[in-house]
Amino acid sequence: ALGLIAAPTPTLAQTAEEPATVDEIVVVARRIEGPMWEVQRGDSTLILVGSIDGLPRDMEWRTDALVSAVEGADRVLFPIQGQASLADVGRLLWRMRTLTRLPNDRTSADYLSPELEARVERITTEGPSRKSMLMLSADLMEHGGYARRARPVSEVVRGAARKSRKPAEPVGVFRGDEMVEKILTTPPEAYLDCIERAATAAEAGEVEGERRAEAWRRRQVPAVLASPLEQATNACSYWAVMGEGERLRGIWNEAVDEALSQPGVTVAIAPLRLLAEPNGVLARLEAQGLEPIGPEWRPAAP
């Protein structure tokens, strides 16, 4: 079974006084629980770890191989992060009602189709909601097994990078004021696809969230991407709601190209869907004549 070995694996730092070789790092990385691909171009090696959000905090998955790979790498890349100032946080707090409630005393019934509104009310066992679409979608996804207080994969890696003092940086930084402005001014109608998919995930129940998490741990990529909860997580992301999906793909493609132009080993924690979707990062690398070595990411042929 994936990730199972006869005895605990020591970290690279414990097994060698000299810096780990590329082959040693790759061998360790292949034991990572969760989808991982190795890509090589000349003397550059890129280890792509596909992450998903909302994994249960109490989920048992082995992090030792991931930590060891980070310890042996030359550099680490994280997802895009927002940098918010105290002024940005203050603005959010000042406009908290805008963030949490629909405008002008409207309800979800003013925006959703009668059919979708009825589904949402069955799930929440309440009448028309006055919550903002952002908050309503979060409630629905929680019904579908999304853990709000999850421990992101990137958090595990960030901690390992700090401890081993490895160069680590996000692939991009968004200004907090830009993100706050978009969140506060985006109309509720922009969330309609998000609410539809979040309701579908909620109707599948919390067990679907467990299946998604287990499929991720076992590297069953097509099963993860087909999960109603994963589709809802994608549709309700900042990037999808704000229409920034192409911008996100461009940032990651540029970061991957840069990593493969540098000698040594780079470990990158990237959104699984962005890696494995049609025309995603993996397909693009393959089209360039490179060979992403790892689990199958394409859906099975009908």
C-alpha positions in Angstrom: 0.0 0.0 0.0 1.1 3.5 -0.8 3.2 5.1 2.0 3.6 1.9 4.0 7.2 0.7 4.8 8.6 -1.8 7.2 10.1 0.7 9.6 10.0 4.5 10.2 12.2 6.4 7.8 14.8 8.7 9.3 15.0 12.2 7.9 17.7 12.9 5.4 19.4 15.1 8.0 19.6 12.1 10.3 21.0 9.7 7.7 23.8 11.7 6.2 26.3 14.4 7.3 26.9 15.4 3.7 24.1 17.2 1.7 21.6 14.7 0.3 21.9 13.8 -3.3 19.1 14.4 -5.8 18.3 10.7 -6.0 18.1 10.4 -2.2 15.6 13.3 -2.1 13.5 11.9 -4.9 13.4 8.4 -3.2 12.1 10.0 0.0 9.6 12.2 -1.9 8.1 9.2 -3.6 6.9 8.0 -0.1 4.8 11.1 0.4 1.2 10.4 1.1 -0.8 12.5 -1.3 -0.3 13.1 -5.0 3.3 13.9 -6.0 5.1 14.2 -9.3 8.8 14.4 -10.1 9.9 16.4 -13.2 13.5 16.7 -14.4 15.1 19.0 -16.9 18.8 18.9 -17.1 20.2 19.4 -13.7 16.9 20.7 -12.3 14.5 18.6 -10.4 11.0 19.8 -9.5 8.8 17.9 -7.0 5.2 19.0 -7.3 3.0 18.1 -4.4 -0.8 18.5 -5.1 -2.7 19.9 -2.2 -6.4 20.2 -1.4 -8.1 22.4 1.2 -10.5 21.3 4.0 -8.7 18.0 5.0 -9.9 16.9 8.4 -7.5 18.0 11.1 -7.7 14.6 12.8 -7.0 12.8 9.5 -4.1 10.4 9.8 -1.6 10.9 7.0 2.1 10.5 7.1 4.0 13.8 6.9 7.5 12.4 7.6 8.5 11.9 4.0 7.2 15.3 3.0 9.2 16.9 5.8 12.3 15.0 4.8 12.0 16.0 1.2 11.8 19.7 2.2 14.9 19.2 4.5 16.9 17.9 1.5 15.6 20.4 -1.1 17.4 23.5 -2.3 14.3 25.7 -2.2 10.6 25.5 -1.5 7.6 27.2 -3.2 4.2 27.8 -1.6 0.8 28.9 -3.0 0.1 32.6 -3.5 -0.4 34.5 -0.3 -2.1 37.8 0.5 -0.3 40.4 2.5 -2.8 42.4 4.6 -1.9 45.4 6.6 -3.6 46.5 9.8 -5.5 49.0 7.8 -6.9 46.1 5.6 -7.9 44.1 8.6 -9.5 47.2 10.1 -11.5 47.8 6.9 -12.8 44.2 7.0 -13.9 44.6 10.6 -15.5 47.9 9.8 -17.4 46.4 6.9 -18.2 43.1 8.7 -21.9 43.4 7.9 -21.0 43.6 4.2 -18.9 40.5 4.6 -21.4 38.4 6.5 -24.8 39.7 5.4 -26.6 40.2 2.1 -27.2 43.8 1.1 -30.4 45.8 1.6 -32.1 43.2 3.9 -32.3 40.8 0.9 -32.3 37.0 1.3 -30.9 34.1 -0.7 -34.3 33.7 -2.3 -33.7 37.0 -4.1 -30.7 35.6 -5.9 -31.1 31.8 -6.2 -33.5 30.0 -8.5 -36.6 28.6 -6.7 -35.2 25.0 -7.2 -31.8 25.9 -5.8 -33.3 27.9 -2.9 -35.5 24.9 -2.0 -32.4 22.6 -1.9 -30.5 25.1 0.3 -33.4 25.4 2.7 -33.6 21.6 2.9 -29.9 21.3 3.7 -29.8 24.1 6.3 -33.3 23.3 7.7 -33.9 27.1 7.7 -35.9 29.6 5.6 -34.3 32.0 3.2 -30.9 33.0 4.4 -29.7 36.5 5.1 -26.1 35.4 5.3 -23.8 36.6 2.5 -23.1 34.1 -0.3 -19.6 33.8 1.1 -20.8 32.6 4.5 -23.7 30.5 3.1 -21.3 28.6 0.8 -19.0 27.9 3.7 -21.9 26.5 5.7 -23.0 24.3 2.8 -19.5 22.9 2.2 -19.2 22.1 5.9 -22.3 19.9 5.5 -20.3 18.2 2.7 -17.4 17.3 4.9 -15.2 20.4 4.5 -13.2 21.0 7.6 -13.0 24.8 8.3 -10.2 24.4 10.8 -8.1 22.1 8.7 -4.3 22.0 8.7 -3.2 22.8 5.2 -0.5 20.7 3.5 1.4 24.0 3.0 1.5 24.6 6.7 3.4 21.3 7.3 5.9 22.2 4.6 6.2 25.8 5.8 7.1 24.6 9.3 9.7 22.1 7.9 11.2 24.9 5.8 11.6 27.2 8.7 13.1 24.5 10.9 15.7 23.5 8.3 16.2 27.1 7.2 15.5 26.4 3.6 14.8 29.3 1.1 11.0 29.3 0.9 8.7 31.8 -0.8 5.2 32.0 -2.3 4.9 31.9 -6.0 3.2 35.3 -5.8 2.0 37.9 -3.4 -1.4 39.7 -3.7 -1.9 43.1 -2.0 -4.3 42.8 0.9 -6.2 46.0 -0.1 -6.8 44.6 -3.6 -8.2 41.3 -2.2 -10.3 43.1 0.5 -11.8 45.5 -2.1 -12.8 42.6 -4.4 -14.3 40.6 -1.5 -16.4 43.6 -0.3 -17.6 44.7 -3.7 -18.2 41.5 -5.6 -22.0 41.1 -6.1 -23.9 38.1 -4.7 -24.6 36.9 -8.3 -21.0 36.0 -8.7 -21.4 33.2 -6.2 -24.3 31.4 -8.0 -22.1 28.6 -9.4 -20.4 28.3 -6.1 -23.7 27.9 -4.2 -25.0 25.3 -6.8 -21.9 23.1 -6.3 -21.7 23.6 -2.6 -25.3 22.5 -2.3 -24.5 19.4 -4.3 -21.6 18.6 -2.0 -23.8 19.1 1.0 -26.4 16.7 -0.4 -23.7 14.1 -0.7 -23.0 14.4 3.0 -20.0 14.4 5.2 -19.1 10.9 4.1 -18.2 12.3 0.7 -15.7 14.6 2.4 -14.1 11.5 3.9 -14.0 9.7 0.6 -12.3 12.8 -1.0 -9.7 12.9 1.7 -8.9 9.2 1.5 -8.7 9.4 -2.3 -6.2 12.3 -1.9 -4.1 10.3 0.6 -4.1 7.3 -1.8 -3.1 9.5 -4.8 -6.3 8.7 -6.6 -6.3 12.0 -8.5 -9.3 11.6 -10.9 -11.5 10.5 -7.9 -10.4 13.6 -6.0 -11.2 15.9 -8.9 -14.6 14.2 -9.5 -15.6 14.7 -5.9 -18.6 17.1 -5.4 -16.8 18.7 -2.5 -13.6 19.3 -4.5 -15.6 20.8 -7.3 -17.4 23.1 -4.8 -14.1 24.0 -3.2 -12.8 25.1 -6.6 -15.9 27.0 -7.6 -16.0 28.8 -4.2 -12.4 29.8 -4.2 -11.4 33.4 -4.4 -9.8 32.8 -7.8 -13.0 31.3 -9.3 -15.5 33.8 -7.8 -13.4 36.8 -8.8 -12.7 35.4 -12.3 -9.0 35.2 -11.6 -8.4 31.6 -12.7 -6.3 32.4 -15.8 -4.2 34.8 -13.8 -3.5 32.1 -11.2 -2.6 29.6 -13.9 -0.2 32.0 -15.4 1.6 32.7 -12.1 2.1 29.0 -11.5 3.3 28.3 -15.0 5.8 31.0 -14.7 7.0 29.7 -11.3 7.3 26.2 -12.6 9.4 27.3 -15.6 11.6 29.3 -13.3 12.1 26.4 -11.0 13.1 24.1 -13.9 15.7 26.7 -15.0 17.6 26.5 -11.7 20.0 23.6 -10.8 19.1 21.5 -7.8 15.8 20.4 -6.2 12.7 22.5 -5.8 9.7 21.3 -3.7 6.5 23.1 -4.7 3.1 22.8 -3.0 0.5 23.6 -5.6 -3.3 23.2 -5.8 -4.0 19.7 -7.1 -6.7 20.8 -9.5 -4.4 23.4 -11.0 -1.8 20.7 -11.6 -4.1 18.0 -12.9 -7.0 19.7 -14.7 -7.1 19.6 -18.5 -4.5 21.9 -19.9 -3.1 22.2 -16.4 0.5 22.4 -15.2 1.2 18.6 -15.7 -0.3 18.6 -19.2 1.7 21.7 -20.2 4.9 20.1 -19.0 4.1 16.9 -20.9 3.5 19.0 -24.0 7.0 20.4 -23.6 8.4 16.9 -23.9 9.0 16.5 -20.1 7.8 13.4 -18.2 5.9 14.1 -14.9 6.6 10.9 -12.9 3.8 10.1 -10.5 0.2 9.0 -10.2 -2.1 9.1 -13.2 -4.0 12.3 -13.3 -6.2 12.0 -16.4 -9.7 10.6 -16.0 -10.1 7.1 -17.3 -11.4 6.9 -20.8 -15.2 6.1 -21.0 
